[in-house]
């Protein structure tokens, strides 16, 4: 089979490898679609993410769908939950499996991901895809799951105003969730024109962060502020804007991953407003909800996919994704 391995910063190579053999409780999956995530780009252009660093050639990719190739579920189309918690540590026992202390995660650390033709994966993390959800949409279920988890952390109240900072795929999915859930006015801040256009097409107010460069300008855009603000951009500037845009006693949900593993903000703003800050760590047991929303067409995943590449063009796909000229880039190892 073919696999795309990251050997060093920007050095993604296609190689021929043996088809993996499933172990007990696992299935062989023929991978049909993989999305390139912002965290994949951290690995590709920085050689790591947070405190995890590349120390051996790694198969990236954690947003994936495929077809089971063996066993009693042979031929079943599935979405691949990339997280394998140990199920025994304290966070797992307390219901926070996304915070597992011994997590194995596709395309991270020592765990190869989905950017290959075949992979083995535990059966319990292979979720059946209904006919209404395409393979490419199945790959986008992972970012939808992150958006659902961020939404849950926001404790949104019906009809309350909300701000979203960042209109990449997760930010746009979050906007759709907010609309489904009955949020009040939603305002999206995004510096890239094509992403602002994508947010505006959803029927929400949009603005360039540069338009909110002083308190008066920000008030003109969001009034007294938002009850909840979601930051999905990954920069300190975005975090500071999120806090400035939230009213006193409000909640700020931080979902972006900063390039230098550092986030800074004015403590006085957060303290004087008494803001509650929540941090997003992947997702927690939300795949069934994500699949139901997609199958019921309550969220649109298809329009987020702007670019598709075969596996042999994976390096080009990463280069284009890093330029952020589109939205979601998908790699398709097999027709």
DRENRO-947293 format. One record per residue (C-alpha): x, y, z; residue in three letters. Coordinates in steps of 0.5 Angstrom, whole numbers. Example, Ala and Ser with C-alpha at 12.3 -4.5 7.8 and 13.67 -1.06 7.14 Angstrom:
[[25; -9; 16]; ALA]
[[27; -2; 14]; SER]
END
This chain:
[[0; 0; 0]; UNK]
[[2; 7; -1]; UNK]
[[3; 12; 5]; UNK]
[[5; 19; 6]; UNK]
[[10; 20; 12]; UNK]
[[13; 27; 15]; UNK]
[[20; 26; 15]; UNK]
[[22; 33; 17]; UNK]
[[19; 40; 17]; UNK]
[[16; 41; 10]; UNK]
[[19; 34; 8]; UNK]
[[13; 29; 6]; UNK]
[[14; 23; 2]; UNK]
[[10; 18; -1]; UNK]
[[13; 10; 1]; UNK]
[[11; 3; -1]; UNK]
[[9; -1; 6]; UNK]
[[6; -7; 8]; UNK]
[[-2; -7; 9]; UNK]
[[-2; -7; 17]; UNK]
[[-5; -13; 20]; UNK]
[[-11; -12; 25]; UNK]
[[-10; -14; 32]; UNK]
[[-16; -17; 37]; UNK]
[[-22; -12; 37]; UNK]
[[-19; -8; 31]; UNK]
[[-21; -8; 23]; UNK]
[[-17; -6; 17]; UNK]
[[-20; 0; 14]; UNK]
[[-19; 2; 7]; UNK]
[[-18; 10; 7]; UNK]
[[-23; 14; 3]; UNK]
[[-22; 21; 5]; UNK]
[[-18; 25; 10]; UNK]
[[-18; 32; 12]; UNK]
[[-12; 37; 13]; UNK]
[[-13; 40; 20]; UNK]
[[-10; 46; 22]; UNK]
[[-6; 42; 27]; UNK]
[[-3; 37; 21]; UNK]
[[-1; 44; 19]; UNK]
[[3; 45; 25]; UNK]
[[7; 38; 24]; UNK]
[[8; 40; 17]; UNK]
[[11; 47; 18]; UNK]
[[14; 47; 25]; UNK]
[[15; 39; 26]; UNK]
[[11; 39; 32]; UNK]
[[5; 42; 36]; UNK]
[[5; 44; 43]; UNK]
[[10; 40; 47]; UNK]
[[10; 34; 42]; UNK]
[[16; 34; 37]; UNK]
[[17; 30; 31]; UNK]
[[22; 25; 32]; UNK]
[[21; 19; 27]; UNK]
[[17; 19; 20]; UNK]
[[10; 20; 22]; UNK]
[[4; 19; 18]; UNK]
[[-1; 25; 19]; UNK]
[[-8; 25; 19]; UNK]
[[-14; 25; 24]; UNK]
[[-20; 27; 20]; UNK]
[[-22; 21; 16]; UNK]
[[-27; 16; 13]; UNK]
[[-26; 9; 10]; UNK]
[[-29; 2; 8]; UNK]
[[-28; -4; 13]; UNK]
[[-24; -9; 9]; UNK]
[[-25; -15; 13]; UNK]
[[-29; -19; 19]; UNK]
[[-36; -19; 20]; UNK]
[[-37; -11; 18]; UNK]
[[-33; -12; 11]; UNK]
[[-36; -7; 6]; UNK]
[[-39; -2; 12]; UNK]
[[-37; 5; 11]; UNK]
[[-35; 9; 17]; UNK]
[[-32; 15; 20]; UNK]
[[-26; 14; 24]; UNK]
[[-26; 17; 31]; UNK]
[[-18; 19; 32]; UNK]
[[-18; 18; 39]; UNK]
[[-16; 12; 43]; UNK]
[[-17; 13; 50]; UNK]
[[-14; 8; 55]; UNK]
[[-21; 8; 59]; UNK]
[[-18; 7; 66]; UNK]
[[-14; 13; 68]; UNK]
[[-18; 18; 73]; UNK]
[[-20; 23; 67]; UNK]
[[-23; 17; 63]; UNK]
[[-26; 14; 69]; UNK]
[[-30; 21; 71]; UNK]
[[-32; 22; 64]; UNK]
[[-27; 26; 60]; UNK]
[[-24; 21; 55]; UNK]
[[-22; 27; 51]; UNK]
[[-17; 29; 57]; UNK]
[[-14; 22; 57]; UNK]
[[-7; 22; 60]; UNK]
[[-5; 16; 56]; UNK]
[[-9; 18; 49]; UNK]
[[-7; 15; 43]; UNK]
[[-9; 20; 37]; UNK]
[[-8; 19; 30]; UNK]
[[-3; 23; 27]; UNK]
[[0; 25; 33]; UNK]
[[7; 23; 37]; UNK]
[[8; 15; 36]; UNK]
[[1; 14; 33]; UNK]
[[1; 14; 25]; UNK]
[[-5; 17; 22]; UNK]
[[-10; 16; 16]; UNK]
[[-6; 19; 11]; UNK]
[[-5; 12; 7]; UNK]
[[-9; 7; 3]; UNK]
[[-10; 2; 9]; UNK]
[[-10; 3; 17]; UNK]
[[-12; -2; 23]; UNK]
[[-17; 1; 28]; UNK]
[[-21; -1; 34]; UNK]
[[-28; -3; 32]; UNK]
[[-31; 1; 38]; UNK]
[[-28; 8; 34]; UNK]
[[-31; 6; 27]; UNK]
[[-38; 9; 27]; UNK]
[[-42; 7; 21]; UNK]
[[-44; 12; 16]; UNK]
[[-51; 13; 13]; UNK]
[[-52; 14; 6]; UNK]
[[-54; 21; 7]; UNK]
[[-46; 23; 9]; UNK]
[[-41; 22; 3]; UNK]
[[-34; 20; 5]; UNK]
[[-31; 27; 4]; UNK]
[[-37; 29; 9]; UNK]
[[-35; 23; 14]; UNK]
[[-28; 26; 14]; UNK]
[[-31; 33; 16]; UNK]
[[-35; 30; 22]; UNK]
[[-28; 30; 26]; UNK]
[[-28; 38; 26]; UNK]
[[-35; 38; 27]; UNK]
[[-34; 34; 33]; UNK]
[[-29; 39; 36]; UNK]
[[-34; 45; 34]; UNK]
[[-40; 41; 38]; UNK]
[[-35; 40; 44]; UNK]
[[-33; 47; 44]; UNK]
[[-41; 49; 43]; UNK]
[[-42; 45; 50]; UNK]
[[-37; 48; 53]; UNK]
[[-40; 55; 52]; UNK]
[[-46; 54; 56]; UNK]
[[-50; 58; 51]; UNK]
[[-57; 61; 53]; UNK]
[[-63; 61; 48]; UNK]
[[-63; 68; 44]; UNK]
[[-56; 70; 47]; UNK]
[[-51; 74; 43]; UNK]
[[-45; 70; 41]; UNK]
[[-39; 72; 38]; UNK]
[[-34; 67; 34]; UNK]
[[-27; 70; 32]; UNK]
[[-24; 66; 26]; UNK]
[[-28; 63; 20]; UNK]
[[-24; 57; 18]; UNK]
[[-28; 50; 18]; UNK]
[[-29; 49; 25]; UNK]
[[-31; 57; 26]; UNK]
[[-36; 56; 20]; UNK]
[[-39; 49; 23]; UNK]
[[-39; 53; 30]; UNK]
[[-44; 58; 27]; UNK]
[[-48; 53; 24]; UNK]
[[-49; 50; 31]; UNK]
[[-51; 56; 34]; UNK]
[[-56; 57; 29]; UNK]
[[-59; 50; 30]; UNK]
[[-59; 52; 37]; UNK]
[[-62; 58; 37]; UNK]
[[-57; 63; 39]; UNK]
[[-58; 71; 39]; UNK]
[[-55; 75; 34]; UNK]
[[-48; 72; 32]; UNK]
[[-42; 76; 30]; UNK]
[[-36; 73; 26]; UNK]
[[-29; 76; 26]; UNK]
[[-25; 74; 21]; UNK]
[[-19; 77; 17]; UNK]
[[-19; 73; 10]; UNK]
[[-24; 76; 5]; UNK]
[[-26; 69; 3]; UNK]
[[-27; 66; 10]; UNK]
[[-31; 72; 11]; UNK]
[[-36; 71; 5]; UNK]
[[-37; 64; 7]; UNK]
[[-39; 66; 14]; UNK]
[[-44; 72; 11]; UNK]
[[-47; 66; 6]; UNK]
[[-49; 63; 13]; UNK]
[[-53; 69; 14]; UNK]
[[-49; 72; 20]; UNK]
[[-46; 79; 21]; UNK]
[[-38; 79; 19]; UNK]
[[-33; 84; 20]; UNK]
[[-25; 84; 19]; UNK]
[[-22; 84; 26]; UNK]
[[-18; 91; 24]; UNK]
[[-25; 94; 24]; UNK]
[[-25; 93; 32]; UNK]
[[-19; 96; 33]; UNK]
[[-21; 101; 39]; UNK]
[[-27; 100; 44]; UNK]
[[-32; 105; 40]; UNK]
[[-31; 101; 34]; UNK]
[[-32; 94; 37]; UNK]
[[-38; 97; 41]; UNK]
[[-41; 99; 34]; UNK]
[[-40; 92; 32]; UNK]
[[-43; 88; 38]; UNK]
[[-46; 93; 42]; UNK]
[[-45; 91; 50]; UNK]
[[-42; 85; 48]; UNK]
[[-43; 77; 47]; UNK]
[[-45; 73; 53]; UNK]
[[-41; 67; 50]; UNK]
[[-35; 68; 45]; UNK]
[[-31; 63; 41]; UNK]
[[-24; 64; 39]; UNK]
[[-22; 59; 34]; UNK]
[[-16; 63; 31]; UNK]
[[-10; 61; 35]; UNK]
[[-7; 68; 36]; UNK]
[[-6; 72; 42]; UNK]
[[-9; 78; 38]; UNK]
[[-16; 73; 37]; UNK]
[[-16; 72; 44]; UNK]
[[-15; 79; 46]; UNK]
[[-21; 81; 41]; UNK]
[[-25; 75; 44]; UNK]
[[-25; 78; 51]; UNK]
[[-26; 85; 49]; UNK]
[[-32; 83; 45]; UNK]
[[-35; 79; 51]; UNK]
[[-40; 82; 56]; UNK]
[[-38; 83; 64]; UNK]
[[-40; 76; 67]; UNK]
[[-39; 72; 60]; UNK]
[[-36; 66; 58]; UNK]
[[-30; 66; 53]; UNK]
[[-28; 59; 50]; UNK]
[[-21; 58; 47]; UNK]
[[-21; 53; 41]; UNK]
[[-15; 56; 37]; UNK]
[[-8; 53; 37]; UNK]
[[-2; 58; 38]; UNK]
[[4; 57; 33]; UNK]
[[9; 58; 39]; UNK]
[[5; 54; 44]; UNK]
[[4; 61; 48]; UNK]
[[-3; 65; 49]; UNK]
[[-3; 72; 52]; UNK]
[[-8; 77; 54]; UNK]
[[-9; 83; 58]; UNK]
[[-11; 80; 65]; UNK]
[[-14; 87; 67]; UNK]
[[-20; 86; 62]; UNK]
[[-21; 78; 64]; UNK]
[[-21; 80; 71]; UNK]
[[-25; 86; 71]; UNK]
[[-30; 83; 67]; UNK]
[[-30; 77; 71]; UNK]
[[-30; 72; 65]; UNK]
[[-30; 65; 65]; UNK]
[[-25; 62; 61]; UNK]
[[-26; 55; 58]; UNK]
[[-21; 51; 54]; UNK]
[[-22; 46; 48]; UNK]
[[-19; 40; 48]; UNK]
[[-21; 36; 42]; UNK]
[[-28; 33; 43]; UNK]
[[-31; 28; 48]; UNK]
[[-36; 23; 46]; UNK]
[[-40; 27; 40]; UNK]
[[-39; 23; 34]; UNK]
[[-46; 20; 34]; UNK]
[[-49; 27; 35]; UNK]
[[-44; 29; 29]; UNK]
[[-47; 24; 25]; UNK]
[[-54; 25; 26]; UNK]
[[-53; 33; 25]; UNK]
[[-50; 31; 18]; UNK]
[[-55; 26; 16]; UNK]
[[-61; 30; 18]; UNK]
[[-58; 36; 14]; UNK]
[[-58; 41; 20]; UNK]
[[-51; 42; 18]; UNK]
[[-48; 43; 11]; UNK]
[[-41; 39; 11]; UNK]
[[-40; 39; 3]; UNK]
[[-39; 46; 2]; UNK]
[[-33; 47; 7]; UNK]
[[-29; 42; 2]; UNK]
[[-26; 47; -3]; UNK]
[[-20; 42; -5]; UNK]
[[-19; 35; -7]; UNK]
[[-12; 31; -8]; UNK]
[[-10; 24; -9]; UNK]
[[-5; 21; -4]; UNK]
[[1; 22; -9]; UNK]
[[-1; 30; -9]; UNK]
[[-1; 30; -1]; UNK]
[[5; 35; -1]; UNK]
[[2; 39; -6]; UNK]
[[-4; 39; -2]; UNK]
[[-1; 41; 5]; UNK]
[[3; 47; 1]; UNK]
[[-4; 49; -1]; UNK]
[[-7; 48; 5]; UNK]
[[-2; 52; 9]; UNK]
[[-3; 58; 4]; UNK]
[[-11; 58; 7]; UNK]
[[-14; 60; 0]; UNK]
[[-19; 55; 1]; UNK]
[[-23; 52; 7]; UNK]
[[-22; 44; 8]; UNK]
[[-17; 41; 4]; UNK]
[[-19; 33; 3]; UNK]
[[-14; 28; 0]; UNK]
[[-17; 22; -3]; UNK]
[[-13; 15; -3]; UNK]
[[-17; 11; -7]; UNK]
[[-23; 13; -12]; UNK]
END
